[in-house]
C-alpha cells in the first residue's frame, strides 16, 4: 500500500514551458519535492515483521599451557590441574532477518548463520524462538529460516528492485550492534555495484545507516516493500560511513523461493570462463559493439565444448536477451535448469552465429590453494609492470582458486594493480588470458614475451 506524504522518489517535477520576453518555451528549473514529514507510518507497520537473529557455535580450544610441547616439565603439572585440557568455547554472532510468510519463514544472510550449532530468532514482541535452517546459498549470501509458531506472524512483501532509482528514499530496519528494532532512512546512492561479493550479484548502494548486525535485514522502499537484503558495508573502521550494499530483490526473491521448495539452489552450467568486452577488445576482435561477454576458456567435457563454443567467441545474446557484460551471462545461465536448451548468439570470425547449448548442472568447488606467481625474470617483471597485473599458470589449484573450468588453458590473472592499465580496461583477478592480439597464449611466459615485444616496438 502507499503511505500518505511519503514520495516514492525525489524525482522533482519539470514544470511546463512558460512564455517570457525573449524566451519561447523555456522550462523552469527542476524542483525537488519536500522532505517527507515523517517515516513513522511506514516504520510502525513494518517493524513487527523484522526479527533479530542470533547464533551460537561451539569450538574446541586448549588452555594456554596446553600449547607446551610433550615432555615439557610444566606440561604434566598443568594438565593435572586443567590448564592444558581442551575446553569448549561458545562463539556468538548477531544479525537481522525479515518474515516473508505468516507461517514463520524468515530471510537472512548466509554468513549470519554459517556453521551455527543453534539459531535463535527474537520477534518484535520479544518472543524468542529456535529456528531451523531450511537452506542457504553462499553464492548470493542468502539463507531461509523456519520457526514454529501457533499463530500467524506479520510478514512483508517483496518489491521490484528494478524500479528503484538513484535518489529514491529507502528505509533499513535491523539489529545493529545487537540493539534491535532500529530504523534508518536514506536514499539509493547507486545501482548495479559490483563489490566482489558473489558471481551473480550487483548490489544496490545506499547511504542509509547500515552497521554490524544489520546483515540479513530488509531494505524497504516507501511503499513498504522489500527491494533489497542488507548484506555488506564498505568501511575502514567497521562502522557506518554512508556506504552500504543490499542484494536486490530481483536476485533474492527467486533464490528464497527455491530454498523453500528444495532447500538448495540448483543452477545451470555452461562451462566457460568469461571476461568483459572492453572497447579495445571489441576493436581487436572486430566486434561491431562493445557489449557482450568474451569467452576466455572452455572447460573440457562441458556443455559449451559439446556445443562447439571456442575461446575468443563473444556472446551477444542468451535466448534472445542481450548480454551487456560477463556478469549478466553468468546470472542468466544460473537462472536456468540443468538439461534446459538455450540459444546463444555469438560473434566469431567477423560474423554472427547461432548456437544451441544444453546446459549442465553447476557444482560447487572449494578454493583452498594459494596463488602461485611473482618472481620471474626481468622480461616478466617489465611486462607485468607495464600491464599492471600478476599472472599465474593455469594449474589445477589456480583454476580451483578462481573457480575456473577444469582443464582450462592460458594465463590466469592473479592480481591487478589498482589504477594500472589492466584495471582501467576492466581486467580482474580470475580472468583467463587466452589471446594477446591475434596470438594464442598457453602460459604467463607467452603473455610476457608478447607484451615485451610490443614494448620494444613502442606499442602502448
C-alpha positions, 0 to 999 in steps of 0.5 A, a space after each residue: 500500500 502507499 503511505 500518505 506524504 511519503 514520495 516514492 522518489 525525489 524525482 522533482 517535477 519539470 514544470 511546463 514551458 512558460 512564455 517570457 520576453 525573449 524566451 519561447 518555451 523555456 522550462 523552469 528549473 527542476 524542483 525537488 519535492 519536500 522532505 517527507 514529514 515523517 517515516 513513522 507510518 511506514 516504520 510502525 507497520 513494518 517493524 513487527 515483521 523484522 526479527 533479530 537473529 542470533 547464533 551460537 557455535 561451539 569450538 574446541 580450544 586448549 588452555 594456554 599451557 596446553 600449547 607446551 610441547 610433550 615432555 615439557 616439565 610444566 606440561 604434566 603439572 598443568 594438565 593435572 590441574 586443567 590448564 592444558 585440557 581442551 575446553 569448549 568455547 561458545 562463539 556468538 554472532 548477531 544479525 537481522 532477518 525479515 518474515 516473508 510468510 505468516 507461517 514463520 519463514 524468515 530471510 537472512 544472510 548466509 554468513 549470519 548463520 554459517 556453521 551455527 550449532 543453534 539459531 535463535 530468532 527474537 520477534 518484535 514482541 520479544 518472543 524468542 524462538 529456535 529456528 531451523 535452517 531450511 537452506 542457504 546459498 553462499 553464492 548470493 549470501 542468502 539463507 531461509 529460516 523456519 520457526 514454529 509458531 501457533 499463530 500467524 506472524 506479520 510478514 512483508 512483501 517483496 518489491 521490484 528492485 528494478 524500479 528503484 532509482 538513484 535518489 529514491 528514499 529507502 528505509 533499513 530496519 535491523 539489529 545493529 550492534 545487537 540493539 534491535 528494532 532500529 530504523 534508518 532512512 536514506 536514499 539509493 546512492 547507486 545501482 548495479 555495484 559490483 563489490 566482489 561479493 558473489 558471481 551473480 550479484 550487483 548490489 544496490 548502494 545506499 547511504 542509509 545507516 547500515 552497521 554490524 548486525 544489520 546483515 540479513 535485514 530488509 531494505 524497504 522502499 516507501 511503499 513498504 516493500 522489500 527491494 533489497 537484503 542488507 548484506 555488506 558495508 564498505 568501511 575502514 573502521 567497521 562502522 557506518 560511513 554512508 556506504 552500504 550494499 543490499 542484494 536486490 530483490 530481483 536476485 533474492 526473491 527467486 533464490 528464497 523461493 527455491 530454498 523453500 521448495 528444495 532447500 538448495 539452489 540448483 543452477 545451470 552450467 555452461 562451462 566457460 570462463 568469461 571476461 568483459 568486452 572492453 572497447 579495445 577488445 571489441 576493436 581487436 576482435 572486430 566486434 561491431 559493439 562493445 557489449 557482450 561477454 568474451 569467452 576466455 576458456 572452455 572447460 573440457 567435457 562441458 556443455 559449451 565444448 559439446 556445443 562447439 563454443 571456442 575461446 575468443 567467441 563473444 556472446 551477444 545474446 542468451 535466448 534472445 536477451 542481450 548480454 551487456 557484460 560477463 556478469 549478466 551471462 553468468 546470472 542468466 545461465 544460473 537462472 536456468 535448469 540443468 538439461 534446459 536448451 538455450 540459444 546463444 548468439 555469438 560473434 566469431 570470425 567477423 560474423 554472427 552465429 547461432 548456437 544451441 547449448 544444453 546446459 549442465 548442472 553447476 557444482 560447487 568447488 572449494 578454493 583452498 590453494 594459494 596463488 602461485 606467481 611473482 618472481 620471474 625474470 626481468 622480461 616478466 617483471 617489465 611486462 607485468 609492470 607495464 600491464 599492471 597485473 600478476 599472472 599465474 599458470 593455469 594449474 589445477 589449484 589456480 583454476 580451483 582458486 578462481 573457480 575456473 573450468 577444469 582443464 582450462 588453458 592460458 594465463 590466469 590473472 592473479 592480481 591487478 594493480 589498482 589504477 594500472 592499465 589492466 584495471 582501467 580496461 576492466 581486467 580482474 583477478 580470475 580472468 583467463 588470458 587466452 589471446 594477446 592480439 591475434 596470438 594464442 597464449 598457453 602460459 604467463 611466459 607467452 603473455 610476457 614475451 608478447 607484451 615485451 615485444 610490443 614494448 620494444 616496438 613502442 606499442 602502448 
